Amino acid sequence: FGSGAGSWLPSMVVVALVSGPNRLDEGRLAEAAGRAGTAVGRVDAGRVREATGYPIGGVPPFGHASDLATFVDEDLLGYDEVWAAAGTPRHVFGVRPEELVRVTAGTVAPLRAPS
């Protein structure tokens, strides 16, 4: 899956975990965060590293430098195992989606952009 660790709501950086073939729907992310209608975008590489402690492409789903709200696309729960970045763009680890939700204290929501 892909981590949208660079997603932001005004004054708030969040992590959005979405399946690789899916694209993040920013409106759905705002809705899941209780801020429907709020503009959502991506932050730059410097802000990603500042908020998470990791470079873009290597941001793991947990263990960040700051406390970040995490939102998990409901489609991830359809997999037996998903793979996540492990701190660098070259390292990954496998995890059951239910465990991912538990360890991130993630909010499960429909985040996938309609096709």
C-alpha positions as CSV (number, residue, x, y, z in Angstrom):
1,F,0.0,0.0,0.0
2,G,1.0,3.6,-0.2
3,S,1.3,5.9,2.7
4,G,0.1,9.5,2.2
5,A,2.1,10.7,5.1
6,G,2.4,14.0,3.4
7,S,-1.4,14.7,3.5
8,W,-2.5,17.7,5.4
9,L,-5.6,19.3,6.6
10,P,-5.0,23.0,7.5
11,S,-2.6,23.0,10.5
12,M,-2.6,19.2,10.7
13,V,-0.4,16.6,9.1
14,V,-2.0,13.1,9.0
15,V,-1.1,9.7,7.6
16,A,-3.4,8.1,5.0
17,L,-2.8,4.4,4.3
18,V,-4.2,3.4,0.9
19,S,-3.8,0.3,-1.3
20,G,-1.2,0.7,-4.1
21,P,-3.6,0.5,-7.0
22,N,-5.9,3.0,-5.4
23,R,-5.6,6.8,-5.3
24,L,-6.4,8.8,-2.2
25,D,-9.6,10.9,-2.4
26,E,-8.8,14.0,-0.5
27,G,-12.4,14.9,0.2
28,R,-13.0,11.5,1.7
29,L,-9.9,12.0,3.9
30,A,-11.3,15.3,5.1
31,E,-14.6,13.6,5.9
32,A,-12.9,10.8,7.8
33,A,-11.1,13.4,9.9
34,G,-14.3,15.2,10.7
35,R,-13.5,18.1,8.5
36,A,-15.7,17.6,5.5
37,G,-15.3,20.4,2.9
38,T,-11.8,21.3,4.1
39,A,-9.1,21.5,1.5
40,V,-6.6,18.6,1.7
41,G,-3.2,18.4,0.0
42,R,0.3,17.0,0.3
43,V,3.1,18.6,2.2
44,D,6.7,18.8,0.8
45,A,9.5,16.4,1.6
46,G,10.9,18.6,4.4
47,R,7.6,18.7,6.2
48,V,7.2,14.9,5.8
49,R,10.6,14.3,7.4
50,E,9.9,16.8,10.2
51,A,6.5,15.3,11.0
52,T,7.5,11.6,10.7
53,G,11.3,11.5,11.0
54,Y,11.5,9.6,7.7
55,P,12.1,10.5,4.0
56,I,9.3,10.3,1.4
57,G,9.2,6.7,0.1
58,G,10.3,5.3,3.4
59,V,7.7,6.5,5.8
60,P,6.5,3.6,7.9
61,P,2.9,3.5,9.2
62,F,3.9,4.1,12.8
63,G,6.9,5.2,14.9
64,H,6.8,8.8,13.8
65,A,8.7,11.7,15.3
66,S,5.3,13.3,16.2
67,D,1.9,12.0,17.1
68,L,0.0,11.8,13.8
69,A,-3.6,10.8,13.2
70,T,-3.7,7.8,10.9
71,F,-6.5,6.9,8.5
72,V,-6.7,3.5,6.9
73,D,-8.6,2.9,3.6
74,E,-11.2,0.2,4.2
75,D,-10.0,-1.7,1.0
76,L,-6.8,-2.7,2.9
77,L,-8.9,-4.9,5.1
78,G,-9.6,-7.2,2.1
79,Y,-6.0,-8.4,2.0
80,D,-4.5,-11.2,4.1
81,E,-1.2,-9.2,4.3
82,V,0.0,-5.8,3.2
83,W,3.5,-4.4,2.8
84,A,4.7,-1.2,4.3
85,A,7.8,1.0,4.1
86,A,10.2,0.3,7.0
87,G,12.1,3.6,7.3
88,T,13.8,3.8,3.9
89,P,12.6,3.5,0.3
90,R,14.4,0.1,0.1
91,H,13.0,-1.7,3.2
92,V,9.5,-3.1,3.7
93,F,7.7,-5.4,6.1
94,G,4.6,-7.4,5.9
95,V,1.7,-7.0,8.3
96,R,-1.9,-8.2,8.7
97,P,-4.2,-5.2,8.0
98,E,-6.1,-5.7,11.3
99,E,-2.8,-5.5,13.1
100,L,-1.9,-2.4,11.2
101,V,-5.1,-0.7,12.3
102,R,-4.4,-1.7,15.9
103,V,-0.8,-0.5,16.1
104,T,-1.5,2.7,14.4
105,A,-4.8,3.4,16.2
106,G,-6.0,4.1,12.7
107,T,-9.5,5.2,11.7
108,V,-10.8,2.9,9.0
109,A,-12.7,4.8,6.3
110,P,-13.4,4.7,2.6
111,L,-10.5,6.8,1.3
112,R,-10.2,5.4,-2.3
113,A,-11.0,7.8,-5.1
114,P,-13.8,6.5,-7.3
115,S,-12.5,5.0,-10.5
